[in-house]
Amino acid sequence: MPVSAAYREYVLEQLGRVAPVTAKSMFGGVGVYSDGLFFALVAGDAVYFKVDDGNRPAFEAAGSGPFLPYGDPGKPMQYYGVAEELLEDPDALRPWMHGALDAARRARTKKRK
């Protein structure tokens, strides 16, 4: 899903208030990295953070659901939507972003084993 240039810039600026980030275009969307970890994606002008068993319950409790790039609920990606209001508040965003970075670290460690 395409991402507008303005939204891409906005998201990177907001996430960058919590930790240094870089971005790479991918499949019409944007992959977001921090310290070499792919922890977020932007698609269709929405932000999704990496989840696993460690942080998924918090997203579900907040009413967030998985990124469904093909529209098939049977094939969710392990990225859940980030509430738009969190992007405006770095203090509120920080624990969600750190949780996504932790999930990305755990996924990287699993791959190495």
N, C-alpha and C positions, 0 to 999 in steps of 0.2 A: 504494500500500500504506500503510495507516494507520500512524502513528507514535504511540507512547504519549507522554503528556505528560512522564512521568518520564525517558524515554530522550531526548526532545528537549532537555530541560533539561540532562541529563548531557552530551550531545554538545556543546552550545553552551558549556557551562562548560569542558570539556576543550579544545576548539578555541580558546576565548578565552584560554587560558593561553599560546598561541603568538602570536596576533594578534587584534585586535578583530574580532568577527563580529556579523552581524545575520542574522535568519532571516525567511522568508516562507513561509506555508503554501501548498502547491500540489498539486493532484490527490491529496489524502490524505497526501502526503509533505511534506517541508520543503526549501526551497532555502536554502542557506547562502552568505552574501556576506561579503567583506572588501574594504574600500576600493572598494566598488561593483562588485566582480567576483564573478560567480556561479561558485564554484569547487567546491562540494560539494552533495550532496543526501543526504537521509536518507529511507529508505523501508523499511517493514517492520522497523524497529528494526535497521537496518544503515546504515553510512556509506559513501558513494562519493565519490571525488575525481575531478575533471576530469583527463583524460589527452589526450595527443597523442603524436606521434612522439618528443618530447623526454623524456617520463617513463613512457610505456607499458611499455617494456622492464623497468623496475624492478618494476612491478606484476606483470607476467607472470612474472618471475624469482622473485617472492615467492609465486607460486601464485594470485594474484588474477585474477579474471575480470570481464567487463563487466556492468554493470547491464542486465538484460533485462526491461523493464517489461511486455512482452507475452508473455514466455516463449519468444520466437522467437530462436534463436541467429543467424539471418540478419539481425536488426534490433537489433544492440547499440547502446547509447548510449555516448558517449565519457566514461563515468564508470566507474571500477573500484573494487572493494571495498577498504576499509581494514581491515587486521587489527585486531581488537578490542584486542589488547594494546598497540598503538601509542597508543590514546587515553589510556592510563594514564600514559604517559611523555612529557612535553612535549619533552624533548631528542630522543627517537626520532621523535616525530611531526613535529617542525619541518621536516626536509628533505622529507618527503612532502607536507606542507601547502604549503610554498613551491613545490614542483614543480607542484602543482595550480594555485596562483595564477599561476605563470609560464605554464602551459598556457592558463589563462583570459585572460591578457594577450595571448598570441599569437593566440588565437581572435578577440578583440576587434579587434586590429590587422588581421587578415585581412578581417574584415567591413567595416572602414572603407575598405579599398582597393577 
